[in-house]
Amino acid sequence: MRILMISHMYPSPVNPTGGIFVHEQVRALRARGHDVQVVSPKGWAPPGIRRWSGYRDVVPRDTVDDVVVHYPRKVTLPGGRLGHRNADAFLLGIRRTVRRIHREWPVDVMHAHMMVPDGWAAARIGHELGIPTVGTAHRADVLDVPAQGAKARMRVAEAIHTLDAVVTVSRAIGDAADAIARPRRAITVVPNGADETVFLPRDAAAARERIGLPADGPVISYVGKLVPRKGVDDLVEAMGILAARASGAPQLVMAGIGPLREPLERRASELGVADRITWLGKVPHDDVGWVMSTGDVFVLPSLSEGLPTVVCEAMACGLLVVATAVDGTPEIVDDPHTGLLVPPHDPGALAEALARVLDDDPLRAAMGAEALRRSGQDYTWAANARRMEAVYGDVMRA
């Protein structure tokens, strides 16, 4: 099967880890014998915008792990100023490239990630060229974008209605998509997965040694952006609450970048836990499993999630997960079997859940073992590819 993946999120020389989850899906599909190419438009911006100057170095066609990736240009403006017109710009940016690829390499099915702008544009090109087209909704495209206004919501609705099949990463996201528009066929839930060569059980002492932590003592690990939606401010507050215990606060390993880094560091100092937090900044993808494995427990205090890939990855490392019960997260964190769920934006509940698992070695071991078992069964990219294969077959036979 020849599959053309359409995604503005994909590794490139500008951002080698951007859209890594789409790349992992592509690799899994290729491992099942499918031929896959990718179209991932990159921004064209007026000269003088220094922070986007790197896009000038992105070549029109490149390879990532032997995957052919096309990087056409699309008009981009700072701060999302294109609004709903970003979908039109996306369509204009990829149309010629997709037509040329299909002429030289007849495509069996197109798969776009995100309803807008990718899915909206791909559905139109698919209709023009007679290529069945699938779109995956992740989170922001059906939760955040429709809230931006009537025109933005209309674009999302058009994508959901015109794609030959809509896939969502969780039932919660599927329900949100269904509430916006009627899809052509029933929505299929296909969870994200983990790369089992990167995320696997490792010796905690060895993992801690890699970043200079003591081998003993309780450790919590977090990997993600340092932005408000991830609830990291609540995590720091929870550390302050844990510090009041007789045993003191555990060590917290934080990997990720974002605008909250400095405010979080200041707040940690105010709470007296600055010396208990290790800030790693941006970590190469292949090292993320090692970072996770420093922890006795992985934590994700988000205020909103689709189906968090990072939880799939932590489970593949054999870690239980303490997370907030938002959107699709309860579909993967099974309280009390693979972790614990707490209300969002509740540092007290978060601290209580973390203390419970850190203080109970048998409980922690049982949860970690079950998390690992379920990860291997349901949350790998191989499992994701098998499910996507069935969706592709359905739309091609329709």
KOLPAFI-841489 format. One record per residue (C-alpha): residue number from 1; x, y negated, z. Coordinates in Angstrom, 1 decimal. Layout:
% residues N
<n:NUM, px:X, py:Y, pz:Z> .
...
//
This chain:
% residues 398
<n:1, px:0.0, py:0.0, pz:0.0> .
<n:2, px:1.3, py:-3.5, pz:-0.9> .
<n:3, px:0.4, py:-5.9, pz:1.9> .
<n:4, px:1.0, py:-9.7, pz:1.7> .
<n:5, px:1.1, py:-11.2, pz:5.2> .
<n:6, px:0.1, py:-14.9, pz:5.5> .
<n:7, px:1.3, py:-16.6, pz:8.6> .
<n:8, px:2.7, py:-20.0, pz:9.5> .
<n:9, px:4.1, py:-18.2, pz:12.6> .
<n:10, px:7.1, py:-16.2, pz:11.4> .
<n:11, px:10.9, py:-16.1, pz:12.2> .
<n:12, px:12.9, py:-18.6, pz:10.1> .
<n:13, px:16.3, py:-20.2, pz:10.3> .
<n:14, px:14.6, py:-23.1, pz:12.1> .
<n:15, px:13.0, py:-20.9, pz:14.7> .
<n:16, px:14.4, py:-17.3, pz:14.8> .
<n:17, px:11.8, py:-16.1, pz:17.4> .
<n:18, px:8.8, py:-18.0, pz:16.1> .
<n:19, px:5.9, py:-15.6, pz:15.4> .
<n:20, px:8.1, py:-12.6, pz:16.4> .
<n:21, px:4.9, py:-10.6, pz:17.1> .
<n:22, px:3.8, py:-10.9, pz:13.4> .
<n:23, px:7.3, py:-9.7, pz:12.4> .
<n:24, px:7.0, py:-6.7, pz:14.7> .
<n:25, px:3.6, py:-5.8, pz:13.1> .
<n:26, px:5.2, py:-6.1, pz:9.7> .
<n:27, px:8.1, py:-3.8, pz:10.8> .
<n:28, px:5.6, py:-1.3, pz:12.1> .
<n:29, px:3.6, py:-1.3, pz:8.9> .
<n:30, px:6.8, py:-0.8, pz:6.9> .
<n:31, px:7.8, py:2.1, pz:9.1> .
<n:32, px:4.5, py:3.7, pz:8.1> .
<n:33, px:5.5, py:3.5, pz:4.4> .
<n:34, px:3.8, py:0.3, pz:3.4> .
<n:35, px:5.5, py:-2.4, pz:1.2> .
<n:36, px:5.1, py:-5.8, pz:2.9> .
<n:37, px:6.0, py:-9.3, pz:1.9> .
<n:38, px:5.4, py:-12.4, pz:3.9> .
<n:39, px:4.3, py:-16.0, pz:3.0> .
<n:40, px:5.1, py:-18.4, pz:5.8> .
<n:41, px:4.8, py:-22.1, pz:4.8> .
<n:42, px:7.1, py:-24.5, pz:6.5> .
<n:43, px:6.5, py:-28.2, pz:7.0> .
<n:44, px:7.4, py:-31.0, pz:4.7> .
<n:45, px:7.6, py:-34.2, pz:6.5> .
<n:46, px:8.5, py:-37.8, pz:5.5> .
<n:47, px:12.3, py:-38.5, pz:5.8> .
<n:48, px:13.4, py:-39.9, pz:9.0> .
<n:49, px:11.6, py:-37.6, pz:11.4> .
<n:50, px:14.8, py:-36.2, pz:13.0> .
<n:51, px:13.2, py:-33.3, pz:15.0> .
<n:52, px:11.9, py:-31.8, pz:11.7> .
<n:53, px:15.1, py:-32.2, pz:9.8> .
<n:54, px:16.0, py:-28.5, pz:10.2> .
<n:55, px:13.2, py:-27.6, pz:7.8> .
<n:56, px:15.3, py:-29.0, pz:4.9> .
<n:57, px:17.6, py:-26.0, pz:5.4> .
<n:58, px:14.9, py:-23.4, pz:5.0> .
<n:59, px:15.3, py:-21.8, pz:1.6> .
<n:60, px:12.2, py:-20.9, pz:-0.5> .
<n:61, px:12.8, py:-17.2, pz:-0.2> .
<n:62, px:14.8, py:-15.2, pz:2.4> .
<n:63, px:14.9, py:-11.9, pz:4.1> .
<n:64, px:14.3, py:-11.1, pz:7.8> .
<n:65, px:15.4, py:-7.5, pz:8.7> .
<n:66, px:15.0, py:-6.6, pz:5.0> .
<n:67, px:11.5, py:-8.1, pz:4.8> .
<n:68, px:11.1, py:-10.5, pz:1.9> .
<n:69, px:9.8, py:-13.8, pz:3.3> .
<n:70, px:8.6, py:-16.7, pz:1.2> .
<n:71, px:8.8, py:-20.2, pz:2.7> .
<n:72, px:6.8, py:-22.6, pz:0.5> .
<n:73, px:6.4, py:-26.2, pz:1.7> .
<n:74, px:3.2, py:-27.8, pz:3.0> .
<n:75, px:2.4, py:-31.3, pz:4.0> .
<n:76, px:2.7, py:-31.8, pz:7.8> .
<n:77, px:2.2, py:-34.8, pz:10.0> .
<n:78, px:3.2, py:-35.3, pz:13.6> .
<n:79, px:0.8, py:-34.7, pz:16.4> .
<n:80, px:-1.7, py:-32.7, pz:14.3> .
<n:81, px:-2.9, py:-35.9, pz:12.5> .
<n:82, px:-4.1, py:-33.9, pz:9.5> .
<n:83, px:-6.9, py:-32.4, pz:11.7> .
<n:84, px:-9.2, py:-30.1, pz:9.8> .
<n:85, px:-7.4, py:-31.2, pz:6.6> .
<n:86, px:-4.5, py:-29.0, pz:7.7> .
<n:87, px:-6.3, py:-26.1, pz:6.2> .
<n:88, px:-6.5, py:-27.9, pz:2.8> .
<n:89, px:-2.7, py:-28.6, pz:3.0> .
<n:90, px:-2.0, py:-25.0, pz:3.8> .
<n:91, px:-4.0, py:-23.8, pz:0.8> .
<n:92, px:-2.2, py:-26.3, pz:-1.4> .
<n:93, px:1.1, py:-25.2, pz:0.0> .
<n:94, px:0.7, py:-21.5, pz:-0.6> .
<n:95, px:-1.6, py:-21.1, pz:-3.6> .
<n:96, px:1.1, py:-21.2, pz:-6.3> .
<n:97, px:3.4, py:-18.9, pz:-4.3> .
<n:98, px:0.7, py:-16.3, pz:-3.7> .
<n:99, px:-0.4, py:-16.4, pz:-7.4> .
<n:100, px:3.2, py:-15.8, pz:-8.5> .
<n:101, px:3.8, py:-13.0, pz:-6.0> .
<n:102, px:0.5, py:-11.3, pz:-7.1> .
<n:103, px:1.5, py:-11.6, pz:-10.8> .
<n:104, px:4.9, py:-10.0, pz:-10.2> .
<n:105, px:4.0, py:-7.6, pz:-7.4> .
<n:106, px:0.3, py:-6.8, pz:-7.4> .
<n:107, px:-1.1, py:-7.1, pz:-3.9> .
<n:108, px:-3.5, py:-4.5, pz:-2.5> .
<n:109, px:-4.6, py:-6.5, pz:0.6> .
<n:110, px:-3.8, py:-9.8, pz:2.2> .
<n:111, px:-3.6, py:-10.3, pz:6.0> .
<n:112, px:-3.6, py:-13.7, pz:7.5> .
<n:113, px:-2.9, py:-14.5, pz:11.2> .
<n:114, px:-5.1, py:-17.2, pz:12.8> .
<n:115, px:-8.5, py:-18.2, pz:11.4> .
<n:116, px:-7.2, py:-21.7, pz:10.6> .
<n:117, px:-5.4, py:-22.7, pz:8.6> .
<n:118, px:-4.1, py:-19.3, pz:7.5> .
<n:119, px:-7.3, py:-17.3, pz:7.3> .
<n:120, px:-9.4, py:-20.1, pz:5.7> .
<n:121, px:-6.8, py:-20.6, pz:3.0> .
<n:122, px:-6.2, py:-16.9, pz:2.4> .
<n:123, px:-9.9, py:-16.1, pz:2.1> .
<n:124, px:-10.1, py:-18.6, pz:-0.8> .
<n:125, px:-7.1, py:-17.4, pz:-2.6> .
<n:126, px:-8.2, py:-13.8, pz:-2.1> .
<n:127, px:-11.6, py:-14.6, pz:-3.7> .
<n:128, px:-9.8, py:-16.3, pz:-6.6> .
<n:129, px:-7.5, py:-13.4, pz:-7.3> .
<n:130, px:-9.8, py:-10.5, pz:-6.3> .
<n:131, px:-7.6, py:-9.4, pz:-3.3> .
<n:132, px:-9.4, py:-8.1, pz:-0.2> .
<n:133, px:-8.4, py:-10.3, pz:2.7> .
<n:134, px:-8.2, py:-9.6, pz:6.5> .
<n:135, px:-7.7, py:-12.3, pz:9.2> .
<n:136, px:-6.6, py:-11.9, pz:12.8> .
<n:137, px:-7.9, py:-14.3, pz:15.5> .
<n:138, px:-5.5, py:-14.7, pz:18.4> .
<n:139, px:-6.9, py:-17.3, pz:20.8> .
<n:140, px:-6.4, py:-21.0, pz:20.0> .
<n:141, px:-8.1, py:-20.6, pz:16.6> .
<n:142, px:-11.5, py:-19.6, pz:18.1> .
<n:143, px:-11.2, py:-21.3, pz:21.6> .
<n:144, px:-9.3, py:-24.5, pz:21.2> .
<n:145, px:-9.7, py:-25.5, pz:17.5> .
<n:146, px:-13.5, py:-25.4, pz:17.4> .
<n:147, px:-13.5, py:-27.8, pz:20.4> .
<n:148, px:-11.7, py:-30.4, pz:18.4> .
<n:149, px:-14.9, py:-31.5, pz:16.6> .
<n:150, px:-17.6, py:-30.5, pz:14.2> .
<n:151, px:-15.3, py:-30.4, pz:11.1> .
<n:152, px:-12.7, py:-28.3, pz:12.8> .
<n:153, px:-15.4, py:-25.9, pz:14.0> .
<n:154, px:-16.8, py:-25.7, pz:10.5> .
<n:155, px:-13.5, py:-24.6, pz:9.1> .
<n:156, px:-13.2, py:-21.8, pz:11.6> .
<n:157, px:-16.7, py:-20.8, pz:10.9> .
<n:158, px:-16.0, py:-20.7, pz:7.2> .
<n:159, px:-13.0, py:-18.5, pz:7.7> .
<n:160, px:-14.9, py:-16.0, pz:9.9> .
<n:161, px:-17.7, py:-15.8, pz:7.4> .
<n:162, px:-15.6, py:-15.6, pz:4.2> .
<n:163, px:-12.9, py:-13.2, pz:5.2> .
<n:164, px:-13.6, py:-9.6, pz:4.1> .
<n:165, px:-12.7, py:-8.4, pz:7.7> .
<n:166, px:-12.0, py:-10.2, pz:10.9> .
<n:167, px:-9.7, py:-8.6, pz:13.5> .
<n:168, px:-9.3, py:-10.0, pz:17.0> .
<n:169, px:-6.6, py:-9.2, pz:19.6> .
<n:170, px:-9.2, py:-8.6, pz:22.4> .
<n:171, px:-12.9, py:-8.2, pz:22.9> .
<n:172, px:-13.1, py:-11.6, pz:24.6> .
<n:173, px:-11.7, py:-13.3, pz:21.5> .
<n:174, px:-14.0, py:-11.2, pz:19.3> .
<n:175, px:-17.0, py:-12.5, pz:21.3> .
<n:176, px:-15.8, py:-16.0, pz:20.9> .
<n:177, px:-15.4, py:-15.5, pz:17.1> .
<n:178, px:-18.9, py:-13.9, pz:16.9> .
<n:179, px:-20.4, py:-16.9, pz:18.7> .
<n:180, px:-19.0, py:-19.3, pz:16.0> .
<n:181, px:-20.1, py:-17.6, pz:12.8> .
<n:182, px:-21.4, py:-14.3, pz:11.5> .
<n:183, px:-18.6, py:-12.2, pz:9.9> .
<n:184, px:-19.2, py:-10.0, pz:6.9> .
<n:185, px:-18.7, py:-6.9, pz:8.9> .
<n:186, px:-18.4, py:-6.0, pz:12.6> .
<n:187, px:-15.3, py:-7.4, pz:14.2> .
<n:188, px:-12.5, py:-4.9, pz:14.9> .
<n:189, px:-10.4, py:-5.3, pz:18.1> .
<n:190, px:-6.7, py:-4.4, pz:17.4> .
<n:191, px:-4.5, py:-5.2, pz:20.5> .
<n:192, px:-1.0, py:-6.5, pz:20.2> .
<n:193, px:1.9, py:-4.2, pz:21.1> .
<n:194, px:5.4, py:-4.0, pz:22.3> .
<n:195, px:8.6, py:-3.1, pz:20.5> .
<n:196, px:9.7, py:0.1, pz:22.3> .
<n:197, px:13.3, py:-0.4, pz:21.3> .
<n:198, px:13.5, py:-3.7, pz:23.2> .
<n:199, px:11.0, py:-3.1, pz:26.0> .
<n:200, px:11.6, py:0.0, pz:27.9> .
<n:201, px:12.3, py:1.0, pz:31.6> .
<n:202, px:15.7, py:-0.2, pz:32.7> .
<n:203, px:17.6, py:-0.1, pz:36.0> .
<n:204, px:16.7, py:-3.1, pz:38.0> .
<n:205, px:20.1, py:-3.4, pz:39.6> .
<n:206, px:21.8, py:-3.5, pz:36.2> .
<n:207, px:19.3, py:-6.0, pz:34.9> .
<n:208, px:19.9, py:-8.3, pz:37.8> .
<n:209, px:23.7, py:-8.0, pz:37.5> .
<n:210, px:23.4, py:-9.4, pz:33.9> .
<n:211, px:22.1, py:-12.7, pz:35.2> .
<n:212, px:24.0, py:-12.8, pz:38.5> .
<n:213, px:21.3, py:-11.8, pz:40.9> .
<n:214, px:21.8, py:-9.6, pz:44.0> .
<n:215, px:20.9, py:-5.9, pz:43.4> .
<n:216, px:18.6, py:-5.8, pz:46.4> .
<n:217, px:15.7, py:-7.9, pz:47.6> .
<n:218, px:12.2, py:-8.5, pz:46.0> .
<n:219, px:12.1, py:-10.2, pz:42.6> .
<n:220, px:9.3, py:-11.5, pz:40.5> .
<n:221, px:9.8, py:-12.0, pz:36.7> .
<n:222, px:8.1, py:-14.4, pz:34.4> .
<n:223, px:8.6, py:-14.9, pz:30.7> .
<n:224, px:6.7, py:-17.6, pz:28.8> .
<n:225, px:6.4, py:-21.3, pz:27.9> .
<n:226, px:6.6, py:-23.8, pz:30.7> .
<n:227, px:3.4, py:-25.5, pz:29.7> .
<n:228, px:0.1, py:-26.3, pz:31.7> .
<n:229, px:-1.9, py:-23.5, pz:30.0> .
<n:230, px:0.5, py:-20.9, pz:31.4> .
<n:231, px:-0.3, py:-21.8, pz:35.0> .
<n:232, px:3.4, py:-22.0, pz:36.0> .
<n:233, px:2.6, py:-24.9, pz:38.4> .
<n:234, px:0.4, py:-22.5, pz:40.3> .
<n:235, px:3.2, py:-19.9, pz:40.3> .
<n:236, px:5.6, py:-22.4, pz:42.0> .
<n:237, px:2.9, py:-23.3, pz:44.5> .
<n:238, px:2.5, py:-19.6, pz:45.3> .
<n:239, px:6.2, py:-19.4, pz:45.9> .
<n:240, px:5.8, py:-22.1, pz:48.5> .
<n:241, px:3.1, py:-20.1, pz:50.2> .
<n:242, px:5.2, py:-16.9, pz:50.1> .
<n:243, px:8.1, py:-18.8, pz:51.7> .
<n:244, px:6.0, py:-19.2, pz:54.9> .
<n:245, px:6.0, py:-15.4, pz:55.4> .
<n:246, px:8.4, py:-14.0, pz:57.9> .
<n:247, px:10.3, py:-12.3, pz:55.1> .
<n:248, px:10.5, py:-15.5, pz:53.1> .
<n:249, px:9.9, py:-16.0, pz:49.4> .
<n:250, px:11.1, py:-13.4, pz:46.9> .
<n:251, px:13.4, py:-14.4, pz:44.1> .
<n:252, px:11.6, py:-15.7, pz:41.0> .
<n:253, px:13.2, py:-15.3, pz:37.5> .
<n:254, px:11.8, py:-17.8, pz:35.0> .
<n:255, px:12.6, py:-17.4, pz:31.3> .
<n:256, px:11.1, py:-20.0, pz:28.9> .
<n:257, px:11.2, py:-23.6, pz:27.9> .
<n:258, px:8.7, py:-26.4, pz:28.0> .
<n:259, px:7.9, py:-29.9, pz:29.2> .
<n:260, px:7.1, py:-28.8, pz:32.8> .
<n:261, px:10.6, py:-27.6, pz:33.6> .
<n:262, px:11.7, py:-30.8, pz:35.4> .
<n:263, px:8.4, py:-31.4, pz:37.3> .
<n:264, px:8.5, py:-27.7, pz:38.4> .
<n:265, px:12.1, py:-28.0, pz:39.6> .
<n:266, px:11.2, py:-31.1, pz:41.6> .
<n:267, px:8.2, py:-29.4, pz:43.1> .
<n:268, px:10.2, py:-26.3, pz:44.0> .
<n:269, px:12.6, py:-28.6, pz:45.9> .
<n:270, px:9.8, py:-30.2, pz:47.8> .
<n:271, px:8.5, py:-26.7, pz:48.8> .
<n:272, px:11.9, py:-25.6, pz:49.9> .
<n:273, px:12.1, py:-22.7, pz:47.3> .
<n:274, px:14.5, py:-24.2, pz:44.7> .
<n:275, px:17.2, py:-21.7, pz:45.7> .
<n:276, px:14.8, py:-18.9, pz:45.2> .
<n:277, px:14.1, py:-19.7, pz:41.5> .
<n:278, px:16.5, py:-18.8, pz:38.6> .
<n:279, px:15.7, py:-20.8, pz:35.5> .
<n:280, px:17.0, py:-19.0, pz:32.4> .
<n:281, px:15.6, py:-21.3, pz:29.7> .
<n:282, px:15.2, py:-19.8, pz:26.2> .
<n:283, px:16.2, py:-16.1, pz:26.0> .
<n:284, px:17.0, py:-14.2, pz:22.8> .
<n:285, px:14.2, py:-11.8, pz:22.0> .
<n:286, px:16.4, py:-8.7, pz:22.3> .
<n:287, px:17.2, py:-9.8, pz:25.9> .
<n:288, px:13.7, py:-10.4, pz:27.1> .
<n:289, px:13.2, py:-6.8, pz:28.2> .
<n:290, px:16.3, py:-7.1, pz:30.4> .
<n:291, px:14.9, py:-10.3, pz:32.0> .
<n:292, px:11.6, py:-8.6, pz:32.7> .
<n:293, px:13.3, py:-5.6, pz:34.3> .
<n:294, px:15.0, py:-7.8, pz:36.9> .
<n:295, px:11.5, py:-7.9, pz:38.6> .
<n:296, px:9.7, py:-5.5, pz:40.8> .
<n:297, px:6.6, py:-7.1, pz:39.4> .
<n:298, px:5.8, py:-9.2, pz:36.3> .
<n:299, px:3.5, py:-12.2, pz:36.8> .
<n:300, px:1.4, py:-14.1, pz:34.3> .
<n:301, px:-0.7, py:-16.9, pz:35.9> .
<n:302, px:-2.2, py:-18.3, pz:32.7> .
<n:303, px:-5.4, py:-20.4, pz:32.5> .
<n:304, px:-6.2, py:-18.9, pz:29.1> .
<n:305, px:-4.9, py:-16.0, pz:27.0> .
<n:306, px:-6.0, py:-14.0, pz:23.9> .
<n:307, px:-4.4, py:-10.6, pz:24.5> .
<n:308, px:-1.0, py:-11.5, pz:26.0> .
<n:309, px:1.8, py:-9.6, pz:24.1> .
<n:310, px:4.1, py:-10.4, pz:27.0> .
<n:311, px:1.9, py:-8.1, pz:29.2> .
<n:312, px:2.2, py:-5.3, pz:26.7> .
<n:313, px:6.0, py:-5.8, pz:26.9> .
<n:314, px:6.1, py:-5.9, pz:30.7> .
<n:315, px:4.1, py:-2.7, pz:30.9> .
<n:316, px:6.4, py:-1.0, pz:28.4> .
<n:317, px:9.2, py:-1.8, pz:30.8> .
<n:318, px:7.3, py:0.1, pz:33.5> .
<n:319, px:6.3, py:-3.0, pz:35.4> .
<n:320, px:3.0, py:-3.6, pz:37.1> .
<n:321, px:1.5, py:-7.0, pz:36.3> .
<n:322, px:-0.1, py:-9.6, pz:38.5> .
<n:323, px:-2.1, py:-11.9, pz:36.3> .
<n:324, px:-5.1, py:-14.2, pz:36.1> .
<n:325, px:-8.5, py:-12.8, pz:35.0> .
<n:326, px:-8.8, py:-14.9, pz:31.9> .
<n:327, px:-10.1, py:-14.1, pz:28.4> .
<n:328, px:-8.5, py:-10.9, pz:27.2> .
<n:329, px:-6.1, py:-10.2, pz:30.0> .
<n:330, px:-8.5, py:-8.0, pz:32.1> .
<n:331, px:-8.7, py:-5.7, pz:29.0> .
<n:332, px:-5.1, py:-4.7, pz:29.5> .
<n:333, px:-4.4, py:-5.3, pz:33.2> .
<n:334, px:-6.6, py:-2.7, pz:34.8> .
<n:335, px:-7.0, py:-3.7, pz:38.5> .
<n:336, px:-6.0, py:-1.8, pz:40.6> .
<n:337, px:-4.4, py:0.8, pz:38.3> .
<n:338, px:-1.8, py:-1.1, pz:36.3> .
<n:339, px:-1.7, py:-4.3, pz:38.3> .
<n:340, px:-3.8, py:-6.9, pz:40.1> .
<n:341, px:-6.0, py:-9.7, pz:38.8> .
<n:342, px:-6.6, py:-13.0, pz:40.5> .
<n:343, px:-8.7, py:-16.1, pz:39.7> .
<n:344, px:-7.0, py:-18.8, pz:37.6> .
<n:345, px:-5.6, py:-21.9, pz:39.2> .
<n:346, px:-5.6, py:-20.3, pz:42.7> .
<n:347, px:-2.1, py:-20.2, pz:44.1> .
<n:348, px:-3.3, py:-18.7, pz:47.4> .
<n:349, px:-4.8, py:-15.7, pz:45.7> .
<n:350, px:-1.7, py:-15.4, pz:43.5> .
<n:351, px:0.6, py:-15.4, pz:46.5> .
<n:352, px:-1.6, py:-12.8, pz:48.3> .
<n:353, px:-1.6, py:-10.4, pz:45.3> .
<n:354, px:2.2, py:-10.8, pz:44.9> .
<n:355, px:2.8, py:-10.1, pz:48.6> .
<n:356, px:0.5, py:-7.1, pz:48.5> .
<n:357, px:2.5, py:-5.3, pz:45.8> .
<n:358, px:5.9, py:-6.4, pz:47.0> .
<n:359, px:5.2, py:-5.0, pz:50.4> .
<n:360, px:3.9, py:-1.7, pz:49.2> .
<n:361, px:6.6, py:0.4, pz:47.5> .
<n:362, px:4.3, py:3.5, pz:46.8> .
<n:363, px:1.6, py:1.3, pz:45.3> .
<n:364, px:4.1, py:-0.6, pz:43.2> .
<n:365, px:5.6, py:2.6, pz:41.9> .
<n:366, px:2.2, py:4.1, pz:41.1> .
<n:367, px:1.0, py:1.0, pz:39.2> .
<n:368, px:4.2, py:0.8, pz:37.3> .
<n:369, px:4.0, py:4.4, pz:36.2> .
<n:370, px:0.5, py:4.0, pz:35.0> .
<n:371, px:1.3, py:0.8, pz:33.2> .
<n:372, px:4.1, py:2.6, pz:31.3> .
<n:373, px:1.8, py:5.5, pz:30.4> .
<n:374, px:-0.9, py:3.2, pz:29.0> .
<n:375, px:1.6, py:1.1, pz:27.2> .
<n:376, px:2.9, py:4.1, pz:25.3> .
<n:377, px:-0.6, py:5.2, pz:24.5> .
<n:378, px:-2.3, py:2.0, pz:23.4> .
<n:379, px:0.0, py:-1.0, pz:23.3> .
<n:380, px:2.8, py:-0.4, pz:20.9> .
<n:381, px:3.3, py:-1.9, pz:17.4> .
<n:382, px:3.0, py:1.7, pz:16.0> .
<n:383, px:-0.5, py:1.9, pz:17.5> .
<n:384, px:-1.3, py:-1.5, pz:16.2> .
<n:385, px:-0.2, py:-0.6, pz:12.7> .
<n:386, px:-2.3, py:2.6, pz:12.6> .
<n:387, px:-5.4, py:0.6, pz:13.6> .
<n:388, px:-4.6, py:-2.1, pz:11.0> .
<n:389, px:-4.1, py:0.6, pz:8.3> .
<n:390, px:-7.7, py:1.7, pz:8.9> .
<n:391, px:-9.0, py:-1.9, pz:8.5> .
<n:392, px:-7.1, py:-2.3, pz:5.3> .
<n:393, px:-8.5, py:0.9, pz:3.9> .
<n:394, px:-12.1, py:-0.2, pz:4.7> .
<n:395, px:-11.8, py:-3.5, pz:2.9> .
<n:396, px:-10.1, py:-2.0, pz:-0.1> .
<n:397, px:-12.9, py:0.6, pz:-0.4> .
<n:398, px:-15.7, py:-1.9, pz:-0.1> .
//
